[in-house]
Amino acid sequence: MSFYEELLTLGQHLHERERLALYKFLIESKCDTYKSNAMKLINSNELTSEIANGEIIYSLKGDVVSYSTRKSGTSAYQENVRELKLNPISKLRVRKIIKFFAQAEVEVIWNYPLEGRNPQVEGSYCIISYPFFDLRYFSNGGSRLLGLINKLRIDDSDIREKLKVS
């Protein structure tokens, strides 16, 4: 089993560093897919995808993108789990949507992992308060300047390297 496949099974056992490294890895490895999907979302206002044991529906209404999700095989969705106001400039809009896709996928993997050796406790859907693309994530809700400083100090290259070779 590759390291990436192992992370898909960890769910609530994913550590914070692993979630952040997974987010960065998804942006790097799925960039072309995310770009293509961002254009589809912009043109049709709705997009569906799957990752791990979850299904995601992205919606675009005006300048706001959101996602709803559910565990595969169930009927009830967690509605509008996260929303993001987009920039009207097309290139910046696509870049933000790409980051939004990666954030959503990490949260779905965290909540709806594939079956694995680690037991998962059923509970409510958990999200990360501040998304990885917001500098306040790195300062625990504090200033963006402190977040930038802390972001520059993070070294998750070991985890990302393991993901790249898997």
TASUL-V918346 format. One record per residue. N is the residue number from 1. RES is the residue in three letters. OMEGA is omega in degrees with one decimal (999 if undefined). BURIAL is b if it has 24 or more other ideal C-beta (glycine too) atoms within 12 Angstrom, else e. D_CENTER is the distance of its C-alpha to the mean C-alpha in Angstrom with 1 decimal. Layout:
((N:RES:OMEGA:BURIAL:D_CENTER) (N:RES:OMEGA:BURIAL:D_CENTER))
//
This chain:
((1:MET:179.1:e:22.0) (2:SER:179.9:e:19.8) (3:PHE:177.8:e:17.6) (4:TYR:178.8:b:14.4) (5:GLU:177.6:e:15.9) (6:GLU:178.8:b:16.8) (7:LEU:178.4:b:13.3) (8:LEU:-179.7:b:12.5) (9:THR:-173.1:b:15.5) (10:LEU:178.2:b:15.0) (11:GLY:-177.2:b:12.9) (12:GLN:176.9:b:14.2) (13:HIS:175.6:e:16.0) (14:LEU:177.5:b:13.1) (15:HIS:-178.1:e:14.4) (16:GLU:178.7:e:12.8) (17:ARG:179.5:e:13.7) (18:GLU:178.0:b:12.2) (19:ARG:179.4:b:8.7) (20:LEU:178.9:b:9.2) (21:ALA:177.5:b:10.9) (22:LEU:176.7:b:8.5) (23:TYR:-180.0:b:6.0) (24:LYS:179.2:b:9.4) (25:PHE:179.9:b:10.6) (26:LEU:178.4:b:8.2) (27:ILE:-179.1:b:9.2) (28:GLU:-171.7:e:12.7) (29:SER:-177.2:e:13.2) (30:LYS:-175.0:b:11.8) (31:CYS:-178.8:e:12.9) (32:ASP:177.5:e:15.8) (33:THR:178.8:e:14.1) (34:TYR:177.6:b:11.6) (35:LYS:179.1:e:14.7) (36:SER:179.0:e:16.7) (37:ASN:177.5:b:14.3) (38:ALA:178.5:b:14.2) (39:MET:176.7:e:17.9) (40:LYS:179.8:e:18.2) (41:LEU:179.9:b:16.3) (42:ILE:-178.1:b:18.6) (43:ASN:-175.0:e:21.6) (44:SER:-179.8:e:21.1) (45:ASN:176.8:e:19.1) (46:GLU:-179.2:e:17.2) (47:LEU:178.3:b:15.1) (48:THR:175.3:e:14.3) (49:SER:179.0:b:12.3) (50:GLU:171.7:e:12.0) (51:ILE:-176.8:b:10.3) (52:ALA:-178.8:b:12.0) (53:ASN:-177.4:b:14.1) (54:GLY:175.5:b:12.2) (55:GLU:-177.3:b:12.7) (56:ILE:171.0:b:10.8) (57:ILE:176.4:b:13.0) (58:TYR:178.7:b:12.2) (59:SER:176.4:b:15.2) (60:LEU:178.7:b:16.8) (61:LYS:-176.4:e:19.8) (62:GLY:-180.0:e:21.6) (63:ASP:-177.8:e:19.4) (64:VAL:174.4:e:16.7) (65:VAL:178.5:b:13.6) (66:SER:174.2:b:12.1) (67:TYR:173.0:b:10.5) (68:SER:-176.1:b:12.4) (69:THR:173.6:b:11.9) (70:ARG:175.3:b:14.5) (71:LYS:179.7:b:15.4) (72:SER:178.6:e:17.1) (73:GLY:177.0:e:20.8) (74:THR:-176.8:e:20.7) (75:SER:-175.1:e:21.7) (76:ALA:177.5:e:20.3) (77:TYR:164.6:e:17.0) (78:GLN:-172.4:b:15.2) (79:GLU:174.3:e:15.9) (80:ASN:-177.5:e:14.1) (81:VAL:179.7:b:11.6) (82:ARG:176.6:b:10.3) (83:GLU:179.4:b:12.4) (84:LEU:175.4:b:12.7) (85:LYS:-176.0:e:16.2) (86:LEU:175.5:b:16.5) (87:ASN:178.7:e:19.3) (88:PRO:179.4:e:22.1) (89:ILE:-170.7:e:22.5) (90:SER:-176.5:e:21.2) (91:LYS:178.3:e:20.0) (92:LEU:179.0:e:18.1) (93:ARG:-179.1:b:16.7) (94:VAL:179.9:b:15.3) (95:ARG:178.9:e:13.8) (96:LYS:179.2:b:12.0) (97:ILE:177.9:b:10.8) (98:ILE:178.2:b:9.5) (99:LYS:178.3:b:7.5) (100:PHE:177.9:b:6.4) (101:PHE:-179.1:b:5.6) (102:ALA:178.2:b:3.5) (103:GLN:-179.6:b:1.9) (104:ALA:-178.9:b:3.3) (105:GLU:177.5:b:3.7) (106:VAL:-179.6:b:3.6) (107:GLU:177.7:b:5.2) (108:VAL:176.5:b:7.2) (109:ILE:-179.8:b:8.2) (110:TRP:-175.9:b:9.3) (111:ASN:-177.3:b:11.2) (112:TYR:-178.1:b:12.4) (113:PRO:171.0:b:13.2) (114:LEU:177.0:b:15.9) (115:GLU:-180.0:e:19.3) (116:GLY:-176.8:e:20.3) (117:ARG:-179.2:e:22.9) (118:ASN:179.1:e:21.1) (119:PRO:179.8:e:21.9) (120:GLN:178.6:b:19.3) (121:VAL:176.6:e:20.6) (122:GLU:-179.9:e:20.2) (123:GLY:-179.7:e:19.3) (124:SER:-179.6:e:17.4) (125:TYR:-178.5:b:13.7) (126:CYS:172.8:e:12.2) (127:ILE:176.9:b:9.6) (128:ILE:-173.6:b:9.6) (129:SER:177.9:e:12.4) (130:TYR:-179.9:e:11.6) (131:PRO:-177.8:b:8.3) (132:PHE:-178.4:b:8.4) (133:PHE:176.9:b:10.0) (134:ASP:-177.3:b:12.6) (135:LEU:177.5:e:15.5) (136:ARG:175.6:e:16.3) (137:TYR:-174.6:b:13.6) (138:PHE:177.4:b:15.9) (139:SER:-179.7:e:18.9) (140:ASN:177.3:e:18.0) (141:GLY:179.1:e:18.5) (142:GLY:-175.5:e:21.5) (143:SER:178.2:e:22.4) (144:ARG:178.5:e:20.3) (145:LEU:176.1:e:23.1) (146:LEU:177.2:e:22.8) (147:GLY:178.3:b:19.0) (148:LEU:179.1:e:19.8) (149:ILE:180.0:e:22.4) (150:ASN:179.2:e:20.3) (151:LYS:-179.4:e:17.5) (152:LEU:-179.3:e:20.3) (153:ARG:-175.6:e:21.5) (154:ILE:176.5:b:18.5) (155:ASP:177.2:e:19.3) (156:ASP:-176.2:e:16.7) (157:SER:179.3:e:18.6) (158:ASP:179.6:e:19.9) (159:ILE:179.7:b:16.6) (160:ARG:177.4:b:15.4) (161:GLU:177.0:e:18.9) (162:LYS:178.1:e:18.8) (163:LEU:-178.5:b:15.7) (164:LYS:-178.1:e:17.5) (165:VAL:-179.2:e:20.7) (166:SER:999:e:19.3))
//
